[in-house]
Amino acid sequence: MQVLGLTNYSHWKEAAPVRQCLQGSQTTQKLLSSLALKQLQRFVHVGVMDMLDESIEAIAVRTQFPPLFTYI
């Protein structure tokens, strides 16, 4: 949902009705899953909030940018 901008926090006013469609339709779920996968393929990196420090380090390595901070 987040990849497609369909979370509860979306600024797109039609996001709520689209989320409701997902609840009852496997066809819609498959279609939106396919769209989400296509979106993910365009991402440089996908991080995990629960492991934010590790995610930041991983993107720094992948993009060959030095980390913006160091731990003391």
C-alpha positions as CSV (number, residue, x, y, z in Angstrom):
1,M,0.0,0.0,0.0
2,Q,2.8,2.4,0.9
3,V,4.6,1.9,-2.5
4,L,1.3,2.8,-4.3
5,G,0.5,5.8,-2.0
6,L,-2.6,4.0,-0.6
7,T,-2.0,4.2,3.1
8,N,-4.2,5.9,5.6
9,Y,-1.8,8.9,5.4
10,S,-2.2,9.3,1.7
11,H,-2.9,12.8,0.4
12,W,-4.7,11.3,-2.6
13,K,-8.4,11.6,-1.7
14,E,-9.4,8.5,-3.7
15,A,-7.0,6.2,-1.8
16,A,-9.7,5.2,0.7
17,P,-12.1,3.8,-1.9
18,V,-9.3,2.0,-3.6
19,R,-8.3,0.4,-0.3
20,Q,-11.9,-0.7,0.2
21,C,-11.9,-2.4,-3.3
22,L,-8.9,-4.4,-2.2
23,Q,-10.8,-6.0,0.6
24,G,-13.3,-7.9,-1.5
25,S,-11.6,-8.4,-4.9
26,Q,-8.7,-10.8,-5.5
27,T,-8.5,-9.5,-9.0
28,T,-7.9,-6.0,-7.7
29,Q,-5.4,-7.3,-5.2
30,K,-3.4,-9.1,-7.9
31,L,-3.5,-6.0,-10.2
32,L,-2.3,-3.6,-7.4
33,S,0.4,-6.1,-6.3
34,S,1.7,-6.2,-9.9
35,L,1.8,-2.4,-10.0
36,A,3.5,-2.3,-6.6
37,L,6.2,-4.7,-7.8
38,K,6.8,-2.5,-10.9
39,Q,7.2,0.5,-8.7
40,L,9.6,-1.3,-6.4
41,Q,11.8,-2.1,-9.4
42,R,12.3,1.6,-9.9
43,F,13.5,2.2,-6.4
44,V,17.2,2.5,-5.7
45,H,16.7,1.1,-2.2
46,V,14.0,-0.1,0.1
47,G,14.7,0.4,3.8
48,V,13.1,-1.0,6.9
49,M,12.0,1.4,9.6
50,D,12.6,-1.1,12.4
51,M,16.2,-1.3,11.2
52,L,16.7,2.3,10.1
53,D,20.4,2.6,11.0
54,E,21.2,-0.6,9.0
55,S,19.0,0.6,6.1
56,I,20.9,3.9,6.0
57,E,24.3,2.1,6.0
58,A,23.1,-0.3,3.2
59,I,22.0,2.6,0.9
60,A,25.3,4.4,1.5
61,V,27.2,1.3,0.4
62,R,24.9,0.6,-2.5
63,T,25.1,4.2,-3.8
64,Q,28.7,4.6,-2.9
65,F,27.9,7.7,-0.8
66,P,29.7,8.0,2.5
67,P,27.5,7.8,5.5
68,L,26.3,11.2,6.7
69,F,27.0,10.3,10.3
70,T,29.2,8.0,12.4
71,Y,28.6,6.4,15.7
72,I,30.9,7.3,18.6
